[in-house]
Amino acid sequence: MTSPEVTGPRRRTAEGPVTTIGRVTRAGRGGARAALLTAAVLGVSVAVVIAVRTPWHLLPEPPGGFTPVDPTAGLSPEQVERAKSFAAALRPASLTSLALGLGVSAALGLTPLGARIVSAVARPFGGGRVAQILLGVLTLTVLGQLVTLPLGIYAEVVRHRYGLSTRTWWLWLRDVAVSTAISAAVTALVLLVTLWLIRRVPRTWWAWAALAAAGFVVVASFLYPLVIEPAFNRFEPMPAGQLRTDLLALADRSGVPVQDVLVSDASRRTTALNAYVSGFGSTRRIVVYDTVLKRLPDDEIESIVAHELGHVVNGDVLTGTLIGALGTAAGTALLGWLLIATPLVRRAGAESAADPRVVPLLLFLIAAGGLLATPVQNLVSRQVEARADLHALDLTRDPEAFTAMQRRLATTNLSDPDPPAVLQWLFGSHPTAAQRVAFAQDWIEDRRG
């Protein structure tokens, strides 16, 4: 199909006449400007939602100031040293894996190499558009996984060495395979729809794709607990007893309808402690790791669950879904501008934005965009998590249990209580253990006042 956005000499292919990349036409420039303007408007909308919905101030500052943060979070020197030793062993591999994965994606997306791979893997199956997209996405996803696999193996060895991972290597391989398959399937579906839109509505495809992307984020948010969670864990109802009754009472006092309290078989994979509330409406349930039941007293379990209920009370999932939908739509519109107004398509070895050989470029741009958005996402996440901590303290009115739980989480999960500030700013999705312990003391002083 010939795109009206570009001009240049025509040539014949097996699929008919196509237009090679040349100068952008007046219509193309208009489309590029519209895409960029739309991306800017949506970006401003995201900023407004973040500014309005993010809880920037949770407690009034007392006359003497907030509680100074103890970098040890009250842990023993041995516990702090063990957590920092684990981070020192794991952090370089994680950062290297991130850089290596993005570098490989850039090498495939910004050069004709990725385009040649897409064409080659589809050739035995007729070389059609659908084959190129499906097999191209699968091949590139698997290739990216293989490149970082040695670092993933090393990271799993470190987790085993420190007693955090309990997975057998067969289970680890199964988890890697399942996550890769899910990622490839979802990505292939998204790109199939995107490239179909580019062919059908070449002038305004980015607008329709932005709308579809936003809708996909909303649907995925609802389907995740029903489709993705069961792919990795099994869930059983928590046996009747005082703890189950107390957890349901916490939900009732929070005004959160909960259908069930489930126990996840997390101990097959890890010794880490966690709990969460997932689902919407008739699918909402409290989920507690079986490791939590084995290691924590009931009052600390209630504190964890009260924190998770705070996310529901404050609509954090819905707000996150809204931010994700608007942000994804903004990114898609910006993607339209990049493909129309810049030479990226030609550099990637594709004929046009509708050419399936543009898949490696799209994968790179998606990965780069996600990485650039990470610090903003984590900034919001840290504030939201702090508000959930406040809900837990207000609901249970047990700061001692909250503080003990935070220290136990840091010790068991081997969380650095005071990581380097730049890494916390970039990748920290939660306040540090030291900050959360200090926050509990601030709460005590505020309520006492």
Steps between C-alpha positions, in 0.01 A plus 500: 500500500635843409516749785399858408742626763814454289611542144777335306568251223270200483611141467323165486504238775322171550220692669460763229620859461645673803644841553857538615588751763559844356413849604194551718206649313295797616230260623768304682631812671146587608453151639831520684406834656161364605661192655753710690231741621283209614794346684567833673134544605483144633832548676367810674189301596720236661690770689173651625365163618831427675508843665138475619482134598843447653508547880794736535439592868374235741570627850534859624856580597530514880664800672825310550507365146451147374677204657860473374542196277721233655682344202505162675120500554573354842650181357805339652839560337503139381158538335599825332826351375322194360246715312772726359714200402204350313434829320868535411497151348173541310488867399781496239341203321159670498637827362715319243204292388292816457772674298579191293136436416445859392826501303408187307154641434659821368741305278209308347257791479725779378679299231379276215614191696168460678308545175704225338427266791126568472506421128716189545292330770177550303638387163451123559134572579430705187638832621159662541428798719339306783782244501759775510330673794427188706826318437701823508368596843551147632854476365608842623344442844674165537826648371485778758431243771792282390742791500424582863449136608852457647442803721162361601663170593762683705228700679313180584821346633541804727142468624559132575826577675328747734200274555249730329415264213363149551433425133640194333679575176222329306243727663721802431525404131125445490439847645738659248332314214147591611583869554676515162204334327250737663713803413539387138129422461383832642758698302416318176130575548571868563725532194258306277229754583739795462631398158148415382391853597796652316390323182130575536517864618853617414438867577339461844616155608685638803175649638314170470800311636519735799133437573548123466810506720316686776217249482746213514653635823155518660403148392838356605462655845175311549618172346839478674379326819291257295751412228859581603504422873378138458776440244760516777329413828230280643250645745303332778242656734643586840366253758228630728644644818567817695750643249262461207220657706724791599613564143143507374415735788784731392355507149155573638630786716677638193178487301653258250279209386716187484380169364765274649834472678745283304841353576757494218755217476785751478734277702556288187702793367612725782534562871393865450198637685211676330125542478273696270141572404412433136198497275195720468145453622410131513863397433657705783692288749767533765803288412759406761826318427528171685842619616325781688283253690808300598718791617286790622274533803140590435530867595777554243299314234207729573730801457612379156143436388385836638766665283372315193141594580618861505572476129139399436352763731696775325427370149868452425444224245242705312722809512796296383291359218393851396859626507614191311229539236569871444875445504479213255280705268748791521788264422313354204433847357866587547587175324288616206697824484832315511399266215363782282740788558835332560721268292472215750297276269758525224784445746327183621495356147124519451315643199237682704336503840261231372786265406521205746876547498440804721428262791854514648487879500163500674627258765799724568290817525257328737785378721673840500175679580427264788846557645470879475163490675628283787627780730167686476303182563713420804472854636121466500518144631709599802248765602208264447670229707559750781128586498418129525734484801301783656177307441650193669601704803163674523307174455693278741624775735793271573824678403706242690370218281548716189861579592578138587345389171709745298819382667406138448423565132835673454684215672322213322481662156861622532399859418774757539355727774684803359596451131698759298280804443533499121398133473208557736389795288527303177376155599350518849127433479455510879641719778806344658463299820678780686250755370201284588617442856553875542152562353346277767668713766367815329152349517539434872608859561216637286231296674649579840490869413 
